[in-house]
Amino acid sequence: MTAIEQTAAAGARITRPLPGGEDRAAANARMTALLSSPDPGPVAAHLALVHFTGRRTGRAYTVPAGVHRLDGALYIATGSSWRHNFRTEAAGELTWNGRRTAARFALVTDPETTARGYLELYERYGAEAAQRRLGISVSDGPSPGLDDFRAAVTGIPLTLVAVTLATEPGDTTELAVNERTSR
């Protein structure tokens, strides 16, 4: 088996199953309503609302997304098409833990950094919680490794969006994130 065939075979281990359009829209609407409330509960520790303007349409968008900390920095893990709005750094806002804050978003373009980030998150959360929190499915067998995530980054694709939050005008200190999760 060539290296390309091995990577392709490994990539098949990680998939990103998505519900149908209507089910996804309904789930997003429920999460948007919950995360917009003043007291969204414990789910708001790892889910947030991303508010941004479409780079081509100029329309305002609000999408729910998972937030994660890697090496002290804040990221959104996604494979959704809205990520393209952040190919070049863009301003927006993040509603997180019941608080709406100005933010800057930038798509991480290095596939190796992205694969390593997903692997770290997968190992941190544990198999069951990681699949739920990262929106992925992993086939039976040994725990996925870096090659599996490299293949998923290029195949699915899985991406990371770097987030910098401004807590007050001129302050770019990031808010803390609760990485604890039930396993």
N, C-alpha and C positions, 0 to 999 in steps of 0.2 A: 504494500500500500504506500503510495507516495505521500509526501507531507501535505499536499493539497487535499488528497482523499481522506487522510486522517483528520485534518481540520474540518472538512465537510461532515465526516462521520461524527466527530465530536460535537459539532454545532447542532446536530439533530437532537442532541440530548436536552437542549434548552429551547423552549418555545415560549411564545407570548400569546396565550389564548385570550381572545377578546370576545365579549358578548356581542350579540347582534346590535345593530344601530339603535333600535328602540329601547332595548334593555340597557345599553350603555348610556343613552341619553337620560333615561329614568334614574339610573344609579348616580350619574353626575348631578342631576337636579336635586336628588335627596342629599348628597354630600355637600353641595353648594349651600342648600338651606341650612343644614346642620352647622357647617363651618362658618356661616355668616352670623349665627346667633351669638349673643353676648357671652354665653357659657356653653361652648360646644362639647364639653366633657373631655374624657381622656383621649379620644381619637384625635383631638387637635394637637396632641404632642408630636404626632408623626405625619399628620396630613395637613395640608394648607390649601388656600386658594391663591392661584397665580392670576393677577390682573395685568393685562397688557393690551397694547394696541397692535393690530395686525399690520405687518410691515407693508403688505401690498393693498389690503382692503381699507385700512384706516379704521376698521371696526374695533370696538372695545370687546375684549374677551375676558371671561373668568372661567378657569378650569381648576378642578381639584387635582392635587398631586402629592406624592409622598416626599417628605423632606428627610435628609440624612446628613450626618456629619462624617466627613472623611478628613483625616489629618488636620482637624481643627477648623475646617472650612465647611460651609453649608452647600448641599447639592440637592437637585431634584433628579430622580432616576425616572426616565421615561423613554418610550419608543413612539409616542404619539406625534402626529404630524405637526402640531403646534410648536414643537421644539425649533422648527426652522426659523421662527421669528427671532431667534436669538443667535443666528449665525454670526452676526456682529452684535456686540454688546448693546443691550437695550434697557431702557428704564421701564419700570412698572411698579407694582405693589404686591405685597404678599400679606394675606390674612392668615395669621398663625397664632394659635392659642388665644383666639378671640380678639386679636389686635391687628389692625391693618397698618402696615409700615411700608414706606418707600423702599424700593429695591432696585438693584441692577442685576440683569440676567445675561449670562454668556454661555453659549454652547461649547462644551469641551470637545475639541476637534481631534485630539490624539486618541486613536483607538486603544493603544496600550494602557494609557491612564484610565480610560473608561473600563476596560476589561479588568484591570487590577482593582478598581473601585468596586465594581459589581462583585468580584470574588470576595473582597474584604467584607462587604455588607452581607453577603450570603453566609459567610462563616460566622460573622458576629451575631446574626439573628437566629441562626439555626435553620435547618432545612424547611420545616413547616412554615414558620413565621416569615422567612426570607421569601418564599414563593408568593405569599400573600402580600407582603410589603413591597416587593419589587415587581409584582405583576407578571411573574414568569412561572413556567411549569418545567420541572426537571424530571426526566424519565427515570425509571427504576435503575438501580445499579449503584456503583460507587459515587461518592460525593463529587460534584463537578469540580474540575480544576481550571487553571488559567487558560489552557487551550480551549476548553469548552466555552468559556466566557469570551475569549477572542473571537471564536467563530460566531457566537451570538451577537456580538457587537457589530460585526460586518454583515451578518445574515439577516437578523430580525428587522432592523437594527435596534440595539439597546444604546441609549445615550445618557449622558449626564449634563445637567445644566448647572453651572456655578451660580450661586446666589450671594450677593452682598447686600445686607440690610442696613438701612440708616435708621437708628432709633430716635434721633432728633436731628433737626437741621444741622448739617456739618458733622454729625457723629456717624461713623461707619462701623461701630461696634456691633457685632452680630449677637442675636439673641441666643440663649442656650436651648439645646434640643434634648429631649428625653429619649435616649436610645434603648431604654429597657423595654422588653416586650415579653409576652408570655410565649413559652415554647411548647 
